């Protein structure tokens, strides 16, 4: 849709869509913030891949899936809260998010793909959850909610 639109600074998504679409905002380096509307159920694969200007994103309760590589390379993303309704975070979803200080995951039972959170500084999650296990295995710092 807007792939590699390097001058795109803002976008307003319709409440009538169910997903972002794959690669929709790939490489949109001027895009700093996006509010995903309630009703959208998936942040699709590569949706914000290499959108390295992205600093913040609002993910609503209706989202259940964050696709593979969805936020990979979003180097300026500082923190993310993943709502309790999300039950899947795809492979490498937050890879190369080197400045992401904290990802808070509110659901205790999330399926997490390979390398999904490896490059974030800290993951806040429920103890004894699938996320906690992932962090321990991947040597990612985590703290309890």
DSSP file (Angstrom, degrees, kcal/mol; ACC not computed):
  #  RESIDUE AA STRUCTURE BP1 BP2  ACC     N-H-->O    O-->H-N    N-H-->O    O-->H-N    TCO  KAPPA ALPHA  PHI   PSI    X-CA   Y-CA   Z-CA
    1    1 A X              0   0    0      0, 0.0    23,-0.1     0, 0.0    24,-0.1   0.000 360.0 360.0 360.0 -62.3    0.0    0.0    0.0
    2    2 A X    >   +     0   0    0     22,-2.1     3,-2.0    21,-0.1     6,-0.1   0.103 360.0 162.2-119.1  20.3    2.5    2.6    1.2
    3    3 A X  T 3  S-     0   0    0      1,-0.3    24,-0.2    20,-0.1     3,-0.1  -0.158  71.9  -2.3 -51.0 127.2    5.7    0.5    0.9
    4    4 A X  T 3  S+     0   0    0     22,-4.0     2,-1.6     1,-0.2    -1,-0.3   0.712  80.5 150.3  60.9  27.8    8.9    2.7    0.8
    5    5 A X    X   -     0   0    0     -3,-2.0     3,-1.6    21,-0.3    25,-0.3  -0.690  22.0-177.9 -82.6  86.3    7.0    6.0    0.9
    6    6 A X  T 3  S+     0   0    0     -2,-1.6    -1,-0.2     1,-0.3    24,-0.1   0.608  74.5  52.5 -69.8 -12.1    9.8    7.7    2.7
    7    7 A X  T 3  S+     0   0    0     -3,-0.1     2,-0.4    22,-0.1    -1,-0.3   0.460  75.9 118.8-100.0  -3.3    8.0   11.0    3.0
    8    8 A X    <   +     0   0    0     -3,-1.6    22,-0.2     1,-0.2     3,-0.1  -0.509  31.7 169.8 -67.0 117.6    4.8    9.6    4.6
    9    9 A X        +     0   0    0     -2,-0.4    23,-0.8     1,-0.3    24,-0.4   0.690  59.5  11.8-104.7 -23.6    4.5   11.2    8.0
   10   10 A X        -     0   0    0     21,-0.1     2,-0.3    22,-0.1    -1,-0.3  -0.994  54.8-177.8-152.8 157.3    1.0   10.2    9.2
   11   11 A X        -     0   0    0     22,-0.3     2,-0.5    -2,-0.3    24,-0.4  -0.984  15.8-148.6-153.7 145.9   -1.8    7.9    8.3
   12   12 A X        -     0   0    0     -2,-0.3     2,-0.3    22,-0.1    24,-0.1  -0.968  19.4-148.1-120.8 115.6   -5.2    7.2    9.6
   13   13 A X        -     0   0    0     -2,-0.5     2,-0.1    22,-0.5     7,-0.0  -0.593  19.8-113.8 -85.5 142.8   -6.4    3.6    9.3
   14   14 A X    >   -     0   0    0     -2,-0.3     3,-1.0     1,-0.1    23,-0.2  -0.416  11.2-133.4 -71.5 146.5  -10.1    2.9    8.8
   15   15 A X  T 3  S+     0   0    0      1,-0.2    -1,-0.1    -2,-0.1    -2,-0.0   0.565 101.2  71.0 -73.2  -8.6  -12.0    1.0   11.5
   16   16 A X  T 3  S+     0   0    0     24,-0.0    -1,-0.2     2,-0.0     2,-0.2   0.541  79.2  88.6 -88.1  -7.9  -13.4   -1.2    8.7
   17   17 A X    <   -     0   0    0     -3,-1.0     3,-0.1     1,-0.1    -4,-0.0  -0.590  58.2-158.9 -91.0 156.0  -10.2   -3.1    8.0
   18   18 A X  S    S+     0   0    0     -2,-0.2    23,-2.8     1,-0.2    24,-1.6   0.655  73.5  19.9-105.0 -22.2   -9.2   -6.3    9.8
   19   19 A X  B     -a   42   0A   0     22,-0.2    -1,-0.2    21,-0.2    24,-0.2  -0.950  69.1-121.5-144.8 163.5   -5.5   -6.3    9.2
   20   20 A X        -     0   0    0     22,-1.4    23,-0.1    -2,-0.3    -1,-0.1   0.779  56.6-120.5 -75.2 -26.5   -2.7   -3.9    8.2
   21   21 A X    >   -     0   0    0     21,-0.2     3,-1.4     2,-0.1     4,-0.2   0.219  36.4 -69.3  90.4 140.4   -1.8   -5.9    5.1
   22   22 A X  T 3  S-     0   0    0      1,-0.3    24,-0.2     2,-0.1    23,-0.1  -0.402 115.0  -3.8 -65.2 135.7    1.7   -7.3    4.5
   23   23 A X  T >  S+     0   0    0     22,-1.5     3,-1.0    21,-0.2    -1,-0.3   0.606  85.9 142.9  61.8  15.9    4.4   -4.8    3.9
   24   24 A X  T <  S+     0   0    0     -3,-1.4   -22,-2.1     1,-0.3    24,-0.1   0.847  80.6  19.8 -56.6 -39.2    2.0   -1.9    3.9
   25   25 A X  T >  S+     0   0    0     22,-2.5     3,-1.9    -4,-0.2    -1,-0.3   0.087  85.7 150.5-121.3  21.8    4.3    0.5    5.7
   26   26 A X  T <  S+     0   0    0     -3,-1.0   -22,-4.0     1,-0.3   -21,-0.3  -0.335  76.0   3.4 -55.5 128.1    7.7   -1.2    4.9
   27   27 A X  T 3  S+     0   0    0     22,-2.6     2,-2.1     1,-0.2    -1,-0.3   0.568  80.7 145.9  73.3   9.7   10.4    1.4    4.8
   28   28 A X    X   +     0   0    0     -3,-1.9     3,-1.2    21,-0.2    25,-0.3  -0.536  19.8 172.4 -78.1  79.6    8.2    4.4    5.7
   29   29 A X  T 3   +     0   0    0     -2,-2.1    -1,-0.2     1,-0.3   -23,-0.1   0.634  67.7  54.9 -72.9 -16.1   11.0    6.1    7.5
   30   30 A X  T 3  S+     0   0    0    -25,-0.3     2,-0.6   -22,-0.2    -1,-0.3   0.574  80.2 104.4 -91.5 -10.1    9.3    9.4    8.2
   31   31 A X    <   +     0   0    0     -3,-1.2    22,-0.1     1,-0.2   -22,-0.1  -0.621  41.6 170.6 -74.9 116.3    6.3    7.7    9.9
   32   32 A X        +     0   0    0    -23,-0.8    23,-3.1    -2,-0.6    24,-1.9   0.750  58.8  15.0-101.3 -28.9    6.8    8.4   13.7
   33   33 A X  E     -e   56   0B   0    -24,-0.4     2,-0.4    22,-0.2   -22,-0.3  -0.999  55.5-175.6-148.1 146.6    3.5    7.2   15.3
   34   34 A X  E     -e   57   0B   0     22,-1.1    24,-2.1    -2,-0.3     2,-0.7  -0.984  15.1-150.5-144.8 135.9    0.5    5.2   14.3
   35   35 A X  E     -e   58   0B   0    -24,-0.4     2,-0.5    -2,-0.4   -22,-0.5  -0.922  16.6-148.6-101.4 115.5   -2.8    4.4   16.1
   36   36 A X        -     0   0    0     22,-2.2    24,-0.2    -2,-0.7     3,-0.1  -0.746  26.4-120.1 -82.5 126.9   -4.1    1.1   15.1
   37   37 A X    >   -     0   0    0     -2,-0.5     3,-1.8   -23,-0.2    23,-0.2  -0.327  25.1 -99.4 -72.7 148.6   -7.9    1.3   15.3
   38   38 A X  T 3  S+     0   0    0      1,-0.2    -1,-0.1    21,-0.1     3,-0.1  -0.395 110.3  44.5 -58.5 139.2  -10.0   -0.9   17.5
   39   39 A X  T 3  S+     0   0    0      1,-0.4     2,-0.3    -3,-0.1    -1,-0.2  -0.047  80.1 116.9 108.7 -29.5  -11.5   -3.7   15.4
   40   40 A X    <   -     0   0    0     -3,-1.8    -1,-0.4     1,-0.1   -21,-0.2  -0.568  44.1-171.1 -70.4 132.0   -8.3   -4.4   13.5
   41   41 A X        +     0   0    0    -23,-2.8    23,-3.1    -2,-0.3    24,-1.5   0.620  57.0  36.3-105.6 -14.8   -7.3   -8.0   14.4
   42   42 A X  E     -ab  19  65A   0    -24,-1.6   -22,-1.4    21,-0.2     2,-0.8  -0.996  50.2-152.0-145.5 141.3   -3.8   -8.4   13.0
   43   43 A X  E     - b   0  66A   0     22,-2.5    24,-3.8    -2,-0.4    27,-0.1  -0.935  47.3-138.8 -99.2 104.8   -0.6   -6.5   12.4
   44   44 A X    >   -     0   0    0     -2,-0.8     3,-2.1    22,-0.2     4,-0.2  -0.059  27.0 -65.9 -74.1 167.0    0.4   -8.5    9.3
   45   45 A X  T 3  S-     0   0    0      1,-0.3   -22,-1.5     2,-0.1    24,-0.2  -0.179 118.0  -2.4 -52.1 134.0    3.9   -9.8    8.3
   46   46 A X  T >  S+     0   0    0     22,-1.9     3,-1.0   -24,-0.2    -1,-0.3   0.627  86.1 144.8  60.0  16.8    6.4   -7.1    7.5
   47   47 A X  T <  S+     0   0    0     -3,-2.1   -22,-2.5     1,-0.3    24,-0.1   0.876  83.6  13.8 -54.5 -43.4    3.7   -4.4    8.1
   48   48 A X  T >  S+     0   0    0     22,-2.5     3,-2.2    -4,-0.2    -1,-0.3   0.034  88.7 157.4-121.4  24.3    6.2   -1.9    9.6
   49   49 A X  T <  S-     0   0    0     -3,-1.0   -22,-2.6     1,-0.3   -21,-0.2  -0.283  75.9  -3.1 -54.8 127.2    9.4   -3.6    8.5
   50   50 A X  T 3  S+     0   0    0     22,-3.3     2,-2.0   -24,-0.2    -1,-0.3   0.696  83.1 142.8  60.0  22.1   12.3   -1.0    8.4
   51   51 A X    X   +     0   0    0     -3,-2.2     3,-2.2    21,-0.3    -1,-0.2  -0.535  25.0 172.0 -83.1  69.4    9.9    1.9    9.3
   52   52 A X  T 3   +     0   0    0     -2,-2.0    24,-0.5     1,-0.3    -1,-0.2   0.509  63.2  62.5 -70.8  -5.9   12.9    3.1   11.3
   53   53 A X  T 3  S+     0   0    0    -25,-0.3     2,-0.3   -22,-0.1    -1,-0.3   0.575  73.6 117.6 -87.7 -10.9   11.4    6.5   12.2
   54   54 A X    <   +     0   0    0     -3,-2.2    22,-0.3     1,-0.2   -22,-0.2  -0.411  31.7 168.1 -64.6 119.1    8.5    4.8   14.1
   55   55 A X        +     0   0    0    -23,-3.1    23,-1.8     1,-0.3    24,-0.6   0.736  61.6  11.5-102.6 -31.7    8.8    5.9   17.7
   56   56 A X  E     -e   33   0B   0    -24,-1.9   -22,-1.1    21,-0.2     2,-0.3  -0.996  54.7-172.0-150.3 153.7    5.4    4.8   19.1
   57   57 A X  E     -e   34   0B   0     22,-0.4     2,-0.6    -2,-0.3    24,-0.4  -0.996  16.4-143.5-146.2 140.5    2.5    2.6   18.2
   58   58 A X  E     -e   35   0B   0    -24,-2.1   -22,-2.2    -2,-0.3     2,-0.6  -0.929  16.2-166.6-108.2 117.8   -0.8    2.1   19.9
   59   59 A X        -     0   0    0     -2,-0.6    24,-0.2    22,-0.4   -22,-0.1  -0.918  14.6-141.1-107.5 120.4   -2.1   -1.5   19.6
   60   60 A X    >   -     0   0    0     -2,-0.6     3,-1.4   -24,-0.2    23,-0.2  -0.253  24.4-106.1 -79.1 167.2   -5.8   -2.0   20.5
   61   61 A X  T 3  S+     0   0    0      1,-0.2    24,-0.1    21,-0.1    -1,-0.1   0.725 112.6  69.5 -60.6 -24.9   -7.3   -4.9   22.5
   62   62 A X  T 3  S+     0   0    0      2,-0.0    -1,-0.2    24,-0.0     2,-0.2   0.694  74.3 102.2 -72.5 -17.9   -8.9   -6.3   19.3
   63   63 A X    <   +     0   0    0     -3,-1.4   -21,-0.2     1,-0.2   -22,-0.2  -0.495  37.2 166.7 -71.1 130.4   -5.5   -7.4   17.8
   64   64 A X        +     0   0    0    -23,-3.1    23,-2.6     1,-0.2    24,-1.1   0.583  61.0  44.4-114.7 -19.6   -4.8  -11.1   18.2
   65   65 A X  E     -bc  42  88A   0    -24,-1.5   -22,-2.5    21,-0.2     2,-0.6  -0.991  50.2-168.8-134.9 132.7   -1.8  -11.6   15.9
   66   66 A X  E     -bc  43  89A   0     22,-2.5    24,-3.5    -2,-0.4   -22,-0.2  -0.976  35.5-135.8-113.7 113.4    1.4   -9.7   15.3
   67   67 A X    >   -     0   0    0    -24,-3.8     3,-1.7    -2,-0.6     4,-0.2  -0.027  29.1 -71.6 -71.3 169.0    2.9  -11.2   12.2
   68   68 A X  T 3  S+     0   0    0      1,-0.3   -22,-1.9     2,-0.1    24,-0.2  -0.317 116.8   0.8 -61.0 138.3    6.5  -12.2   11.5
   69   69 A X  T >  S+     0   0    0     22,-2.2     3,-0.8   -24,-0.2    -1,-0.3   0.630  86.3 146.4  60.0  17.4    8.9   -9.3   11.0
   70   70 A X  T <  S+     0   0    0     -3,-1.7   -22,-2.5     1,-0.3    24,-0.1   0.846  81.1  13.3 -55.0 -40.9    6.0   -6.9   11.7
   71   71 A X  T >  S+     0   0    0     22,-2.2     3,-1.9    -4,-0.2    -1,-0.3   0.181  88.9 147.1-120.9  15.4    8.2   -4.3   13.4
   72   72 A X  T <  S+     0   0    0     -3,-0.8   -22,-3.3     1,-0.3   -21,-0.3  -0.277  71.8  15.5 -58.0 132.9   11.7   -5.5   12.5
   73   73 A X  T 3  S+     0   0    0     22,-2.5     2,-2.0   -24,-0.2    -1,-0.3   0.559  77.3 139.3  81.6   8.7   14.2   -2.7   12.1
   74   74 A X    X   +     0   0    0     -3,-1.9     3,-1.6    21,-0.4    -1,-0.2  -0.560  25.3 173.2 -82.1  76.3   12.0   -0.1   13.8
   75   75 A X  T 3   +     0   0    0     -2,-2.0    24,-0.6     1,-0.3    -1,-0.2   0.659  68.6  50.0 -66.1 -20.1   15.1    1.2   15.5
   76   76 A X  T 3  S+     0   0    0    -24,-0.5     2,-0.5   -22,-0.3    -1,-0.3   0.403  75.2 118.6-101.1   2.1   13.5    4.3   17.1
   77   77 A X    <   -     0   0    0     -3,-1.6   -22,-0.2     1,-0.2   -21,-0.2  -0.579  41.8-174.6 -69.0 119.1   10.6    2.4   18.7
   78   78 A X        -     0   0    0    -23,-1.8    23,-2.1    -2,-0.5    24,-1.2   0.867  57.3  -7.3 -91.6 -38.5   11.0    3.0   22.4
   79   79 A X  E     -f  102   0C   0    -24,-0.6   -22,-0.4    21,-0.2     2,-0.4  -0.991  55.1-164.8-156.5 155.8    8.3    0.9   24.1
   80   80 A X  E     -f  103   0C   0     22,-1.8    24,-3.0    -2,-0.3     2,-0.5  -0.999   9.3-153.7-143.5 137.7    5.3   -1.2   23.1
   81   81 A X  E     -f  104   0C   0    -24,-0.4     2,-0.6    -2,-0.4   -22,-0.4  -0.973  12.1-157.5-112.4 122.9    2.4   -2.6   25.1
   82   82 A X  E     -f  105   0C   0     22,-3.7    24,-2.6    -2,-0.5    25,-0.4  -0.882  23.0-125.6-101.3 117.4    1.0   -5.8   23.6
   83   83 A X    >   -     0   0    0     -2,-0.6     3,-1.6   -23,-0.2    24,-0.4  -0.052  20.6-105.9 -65.4 164.2   -2.6   -6.2   24.8
   84   84 A X  T 3  S+     0   0    0      1,-0.3    25,-0.2    22,-0.2    -1,-0.1   0.716 113.1  66.5 -62.1 -24.3   -4.0   -9.3   26.5
   85   85 A X  T 3  S+     0   0    0    -24,-0.1     2,-0.4    22,-0.1    -1,-0.3   0.642  74.1 103.6 -75.7 -13.9   -5.9  -10.5   23.4
   86   86 A X    <   +     0   0    0     -3,-1.6   -21,-0.2     1,-0.2   -22,-0.2  -0.561  38.9 169.8 -72.4 124.4   -2.7  -11.1   21.4
   87   87 A X        +     0   0    0    -23,-2.6    24,-2.2    -2,-0.4     2,-0.3   0.394  61.3  44.1-115.2   0.2   -2.1  -14.8   21.2
   88   88 A X  E     -cd  65 111A   0    -24,-1.1   -22,-2.5    22,-0.2     2,-0.5  -0.959  49.2-176.9-149.9 129.9    0.7  -14.9   18.6
   89   89 A X  E     -cd  66 112A   0     22,-3.0    24,-2.9    -2,-0.3   -22,-0.2  -0.984  33.5-133.5-121.7 116.8    3.8  -12.9   18.0
   90   90 A X    >   -     0   0    0    -24,-3.5     3,-1.7    -2,-0.5   -21,-0.2  -0.051  34.2 -65.3 -72.8 168.5    5.5  -14.0   14.8
   91   91 A X  T 3  S-     0   0    0      1,-0.3   -22,-2.2   -23,-0.1    24,-0.2  -0.211 117.2  -3.7 -50.7 133.1    9.2  -14.8   14.1
   92   92 A X  T >  S+     0   0    0     22,-2.3     3,-1.3   -24,-0.2    -1,-0.3   0.696  82.1 152.5  58.4  24.6   11.5  -11.8   14.3
   93   93 A X  T <  S+     0   0    0     -3,-1.7   -22,-2.2     1,-0.3    23,-0.1   0.839  80.6  20.8 -56.0 -37.6    8.6   -9.4   15.0
   94   94 A X  T >  S+     0   0    0     22,-1.8     3,-1.2    21,-0.2    -1,-0.3   0.042  89.7 143.8-120.8  25.1   10.8   -7.0   17.0
   95   95 A X  T <  S+     0   0    0     -3,-1.3   -22,-2.5     1,-0.2   -21,-0.4  -0.364  70.1  17.0 -64.8 144.7   14.2   -8.0   15.7
   96   96 A X  T 3  S+     0   0    0    -24,-0.2     2,-1.0     1,-0.2    -1,-0.2   0.738  80.1 134.0  62.6  25.8   16.6   -5.1   15.3
   97   97 A X    X   +     0   0    0     -3,-1.2     3,-1.8     1,-0.2    -1,-0.2  -0.583  26.0 165.7 -95.4  67.2   14.6   -2.8   17.5
   98   98 A X  T 3   +     0   0    0     -2,-1.0    -1,-0.2     1,-0.3   -23,-0.1   0.699  66.9  47.1 -65.2 -24.2   17.8   -1.8   19.3
   99   99 A X  T 3  S+     0   0    0    -24,-0.6     2,-0.9   -25,-0.2    -1,-0.3   0.303  77.3 118.9-101.1   8.7   16.4    1.2   21.1
  100  100 A X    <   -     0   0    0     -3,-1.8    21,-2.5    19,-0.3    22,-0.4  -0.658  40.8-175.5 -78.1 108.1   13.2   -0.5   22.4
  101  101 A X        +     0   0    0    -23,-2.1    21,-0.4    -2,-0.9     2,-0.3   0.835  63.5  10.2 -75.1 -33.8   13.7   -0.2   26.1
  102  102 A X  E     -f   79   0C   0    -24,-1.2   -22,-1.8    19,-0.2     2,-0.5  -0.979  48.6-167.9-154.0 134.9   10.6   -2.3   27.1
  103  103 A X  E     -fg  80 123C   0     19,-2.2    21,-2.4    -2,-0.3     2,-0.6  -0.992  18.6-158.7-117.1 120.3    8.0   -4.5   25.6
  104  104 A X  E     -fg  81 124C   0    -24,-3.0   -22,-3.7    -2,-0.5     2,-0.6  -0.886   4.5-167.0-101.8 124.3    5.1   -5.2   27.9
  105  105 A X  E     -f   82   0C   0     19,-3.0    21,-0.4    -2,-0.6   -22,-0.2  -0.941   6.3-173.9-116.1 112.5    3.1   -8.3   27.1
  106  106 A X        +     0   0    0    -24,-2.6     2,-0.3    -2,-0.6   -22,-0.2   0.696  60.2  83.8 -82.5 -20.6   -0.2   -8.5   29.0
  107  107 A X        -     0   0    0    -24,-0.4    19,-0.3   -25,-0.4     3,-0.3  -0.672  63.5-153.9 -85.6 136.4   -1.3  -12.0   28.0
  108  108 A X  S    S+     0   0    0     -2,-0.3    22,-1.6     1,-0.2     2,-0.5   0.725  87.2  50.7 -78.6 -20.4    0.1  -14.9   29.9
  109  109 A X        +     0   0    0    -25,-0.2     2,-0.4    20,-0.2    -1,-0.2  -0.740  69.7 148.5-124.4  84.5   -0.2  -17.4   27.0
  110  110 A X        -     0   0    0     -2,-0.5     2,-0.6    -3,-0.3   -22,-0.2  -0.948  44.2-131.6-117.2 133.1    1.3  -16.0   23.8
  111  111 A X  E     -d   88   0A   0    -24,-2.2   -22,-3.0    -2,-0.4     2,-0.5  -0.748  29.7-161.5 -80.6 123.0    2.9  -18.1   21.1
  112  112 A X  E     -d   89   0A   0     -2,-0.6   -22,-0.2   -24,-0.2     3,-0.1  -0.930   5.3-140.5-116.3 127.2    6.2  -16.4   20.4
  113  113 A X    >   -     0   0    0    -24,-2.9     3,-1.7    -2,-0.5     4,-0.3  -0.230  41.3 -66.9 -78.2 169.6    8.2  -17.1   17.2
  114  114 A X  T 3  S-     0   0    0      1,-0.3   -22,-2.3     2,-0.1    -1,-0.2  -0.292 116.8  -2.2 -57.2 132.3   11.9  -17.4   16.8
  115  115 A X  T 3  S+     0   0    0    -24,-0.2     3,-0.4   -23,-0.1     4,-0.3   0.607  87.3 138.5  65.8  13.4   13.9  -14.2   17.5
  116  116 A X  S <  S+     0   0    0     -3,-1.7   -22,-1.8     1,-0.2    -2,-0.1   0.836  82.1  12.9 -62.4 -35.3   10.7  -12.2   18.2
  117  117 A X  S >  S+     0   0    0     -4,-0.3     3,-1.5   -24,-0.1    -1,-0.2   0.235  89.7 115.8-125.7  12.2   12.0  -10.3   21.2
  118  118 A X  T 3  S+     0   0    0     -3,-0.4    -2,-0.1     1,-0.3    -1,-0.1   0.753  77.8  46.2 -61.7 -28.2   15.8  -11.0   21.1
  119  119 A X  T 3  S+     0   0    0     -4,-0.3   -19,-0.3   -25,-0.2    -1,-0.3   0.346  88.0 100.6-101.6   7.4   16.9   -7.4   20.5
  120  120 A X    <   -     0   0    0     -3,-1.5    21,-0.3     1,-0.1   -19,-0.2  -0.640  69.9-133.6 -90.3 152.8   14.7   -5.5   23.0
  121  121 A X  S    S+     0   0    0    -21,-2.5    20,-0.4    -2,-0.2     2,-0.3   0.904  81.3   6.6 -70.9 -42.4   16.2   -4.4   26.3
  122  122 A X        -     0   0    0    -21,-0.4   -19,-2.2   -22,-0.4     2,-0.5  -1.000  55.2-156.9-148.1 140.7   13.5   -5.6   28.7
  123  123 A X  E     -gh 103 142C   0     18,-2.0    20,-2.1    -2,-0.3     2,-0.5  -0.986  10.2-157.6-118.4 126.1   10.3   -7.6   28.5
  124  124 A X  E     +gh 104 143C   0    -21,-2.4   -19,-3.0    -2,-0.5     2,-0.3  -0.911  36.3 134.0-101.3 126.7    7.6   -7.2   31.2
  125  125 A X  E     - h   0 144C   0     18,-1.9    20,-1.4    -2,-0.5     2,-0.2  -0.929  57.5 -66.6-158.4 176.1    5.3  -10.2   31.4
  126  126 A X    >   -     0   0    0    -21,-0.4     3,-0.9    -2,-0.3     6,-0.5  -0.544  53.7-114.1 -73.3 137.0    3.6  -12.6   33.8
  127  127 A X  T 3  S+     0   0    0      1,-0.2     3,-0.1    -2,-0.2    -1,-0.1  -0.373 100.5  23.6 -65.4 153.8    5.9  -15.0   35.7
  128  128 A X  T 3  S+     0   0    0      1,-0.2    -1,-0.2     2,-0.1     2,-0.2   0.799  98.8 127.4  57.9  31.8    5.6  -18.6   34.7
  129  129 A X  S <> S-     0   0    0     -3,-0.9     4,-2.2     1,-0.1    -1,-0.2  -0.620  78.4-104.5-108.0 171.5    4.1  -17.7   31.3
  130  130 A X  H  > S+     0   0    0    -22,-1.6     4,-2.2    -2,-0.2   -21,-0.1   0.843 123.8  53.6 -63.0 -32.5    5.2  -18.7   27.8
  131  131 A X  H  > S+     0   0    0    -23,-0.5     4,-2.7     2,-0.2    -1,-0.2   0.923 106.6  50.7 -67.7 -43.9    6.8  -15.3   27.4
  132  132 A X  H  > S+     0   0    0     -6,-0.5     4,-2.3     1,-0.2    -2,-0.2   0.922 111.3  48.8 -59.5 -45.1    8.8  -15.7   30.6
  133  133 A X  H  X S+     0   0    0     -4,-2.2     4,-2.4     1,-0.2    -1,-0.2   0.915 110.2  51.5 -60.2 -44.4   10.0  -19.1   29.4
  134  134 A X  H  X S+     0   0    0     -4,-2.2     4,-2.7     1,-0.2    -2,-0.2   0.939 109.6  49.8 -57.7 -48.2   10.9  -17.6   26.0
  135  135 A X  H  X>S+     0   0    0     -4,-2.7     5,-2.5     1,-0.2     4,-0.7   0.895 110.3  49.9 -61.1 -41.5   12.9  -14.8   27.7
  136  136 A X  H ><5S+     0   0    0     -4,-2.3     3,-0.6     1,-0.2    -1,-0.2   0.917 114.3  44.3 -63.4 -42.8   14.8  -17.3   29.9
  137  137 A X  H 3<5S+     0   0    0     -4,-2.4    -2,-0.2     1,-0.2    -1,-0.2   0.857 118.3  43.4 -69.6 -35.4   15.7  -19.4   26.9
  138  138 A X  H 3<5S-     0   0    0     -4,-2.7    -1,-0.2    -5,-0.2    -2,-0.2   0.403 109.7-120.4 -92.0   2.4   16.7  -16.5   24.7
  139  139 A X  T <<5 +     0   0    0     -4,-0.7     2,-0.5    -3,-0.6    -3,-0.2   0.891  59.5 152.7  57.6  42.8   18.6  -14.7   27.5
  140  140 A X      < -     0   0    0     -5,-2.5    -1,-0.2    -6,-0.2     2,-0.1  -0.883  50.4-112.6-101.2 131.9   16.3  -11.6   27.3
  141  141 A X        +     0   0    0     -2,-0.5   -18,-2.0   -20,-0.4     2,-0.3  -0.413  44.1 176.9 -63.3 135.0   15.9   -9.6   30.5
  142  142 A X  E     -h  123   0C   0    -20,-0.2     2,-0.3    -2,-0.1   -18,-0.2  -0.981  17.2-167.8-140.2 154.2   12.4   -9.8   31.9
  143  143 A X  E     -h  124   0C   0    -20,-2.1   -18,-1.9    -2,-0.3     2,-0.0  -0.983  31.9-100.4-138.1 150.7   10.6   -8.6   34.9
  144  144 A X  E      h  125   0C   0     -2,-0.3   -18,-0.2   -20,-0.2   -20,-0.0  -0.334 360.0 360.0 -71.9 150.7    7.2   -9.5   36.3
  145  145 A X              0   0    0    -20,-1.4    -1,-0.1   -40,-0.1   -19,-0.1   0.456 360.0 360.0 -71.3 360.0    4.1   -7.4   35.7
